[in-house]
Amino acid sequence: AEFHDARHERERRVLEQKLAQQAEEERQARIAQEKRDAYLRKRHEELDQFRQQQAEEEAKLRALQEQAAALQAEEAKRQRKRNAERVAARGEEYHRKKEASKRRLLALQEEMA
């Protein structure tokens, strides 16, 4: 009976040791999984932050491009206005010279008459 009890005790200790080892392996696996999860969360947060910064930079770029386009349109408008003023001034000068020529011609005609 003592032999049977000792054998039973040894089996119980081996079983407890196996259970303890299994519990430790599960604990280690859980810790490793938590570390992986934390790492992945951190990487996702960094990726989200990067995407946010990228979106902000793209918005700034679009605003600058729109501003540049508006300035170009404004400059083109000023250029067209200057060109129109130049054309109008040339037209006025042409008409003044034409009128002066007519007056000279009339004056010569009167002198000849």
C-alpha positions in Angstrom: 0.0 0.0 0.0 2.9 2.3 0.8 4.4 1.6 -2.6 1.1 2.3 -4.2 0.8 5.6 -2.3 4.3 6.6 -3.2 3.7 5.8 -6.9 0.4 7.7 -6.7 2.2 10.7 -5.1 4.9 10.7 -7.7 2.3 10.7 -10.5 0.5 13.5 -8.8 3.7 15.6 -8.6 4.5 14.9 -12.2 1.0 15.9 -13.2 1.2 19.1 -11.1 4.6 19.8 -12.7 3.1 19.3 -16.1 0.2 21.6 -15.2 2.5 24.2 -13.8 4.6 24.0 -16.9 1.6 24.3 -19.2 0.3 27.3 -17.2 3.7 29.0 -17.5 3.8 28.4 -21.3 0.3 29.8 -21.6 1.3 32.8 -19.5 4.4 33.3 -21.7 2.3 33.0 -24.9 -0.2 35.5 -23.5 2.6 38.0 -22.7 4.0 37.5 -26.2 0.6 38.1 -27.7 0.0 41.2 -25.6 3.4 42.5 -26.8 2.5 41.8 -30.4 -0.9 43.5 -30.0 0.7 46.6 -28.3 3.3 46.8 -31.1 0.5 46.5 -33.8 -1.6 49.2 -32.0 1.4 51.5 -31.9 2.2 50.9 -35.6 -1.5 51.6 -36.5 -1.4 54.8 -34.5 1.8 55.9 -36.3 0.2 55.1 -39.6 -3.0 57.0 -38.7 -0.8 59.9 -37.6 1.2 59.8 -40.8 -2.0 59.7 -42.9 -3.4 62.7 -41.0 -0.2 64.7 -41.6 -0.2 63.7 -45.2 -3.8 64.8 -45.6 -2.9 68.1 -43.9 0.1 68.6 -46.2 -2.1 67.9 -49.2 -4.7 70.4 -48.1 -2.0 73.0 -47.6 -0.6 72.2 -51.1 -4.1 72.5 -52.6 -4.6 75.9 -50.9 -1.3 77.1 -52.2 -2.1 75.9 -55.7 -5.5 77.7 -55.6 -3.8 80.8 -54.3 -1.2 80.7 -57.1 -4.0 80.1 -59.7 -5.9 83.1 -58.4 -2.8 85.3 -58.5 -2.1 84.1 -62.1 -5.7 84.9 -63.1 -5.4 88.3 -61.4 -2.1 89.0 -63.3 -3.6 87.9 -66.6 -6.6 90.2 -66.0 -4.2 93.1 -65.3 -2.2 92.3 -68.4 -5.3 92.2 -70.5 -6.4 95.6 -69.1 -2.9 97.1 -69.8 -3.1 95.7 -73.4 -6.6 97.1 -73.9 -5.4 100.5 -72.6 -2.4 100.4 -75.0 -4.7 99.6 -77.9 -7.1 102.3 -77.0 -4.3 104.8 -76.6 -2.9 103.8 -80.1 -6.4 104.2 -81.5 -6.7 107.7 -80.0 -3.3 108.7 -81.3 -4.2 107.4 -84.8 -7.5 109.4 -84.8 -5.7 112.6 -83.6 -3.1 112.3 -86.4 -5.9 111.6 -88.9 -7.8 114.7 -87.8 -4.6 116.8 -87.8 -3.9 115.5 -91.4 -7.5 116.5 -92.4 -7.1 119.9 -91.0 -3.8 120.4 -92.7 -5.3 119.2 -96.0 -8.2 121.6 -95.6 -5.9 124.4 -94.7 -3.8 123.7 -97.8 -6.9 123.5 -99.9 -8.1 126.8 -98.6 -4.7 128.4 -99.4 -4.8 127.0 -102.9 -8.3 128.3 -103.5 
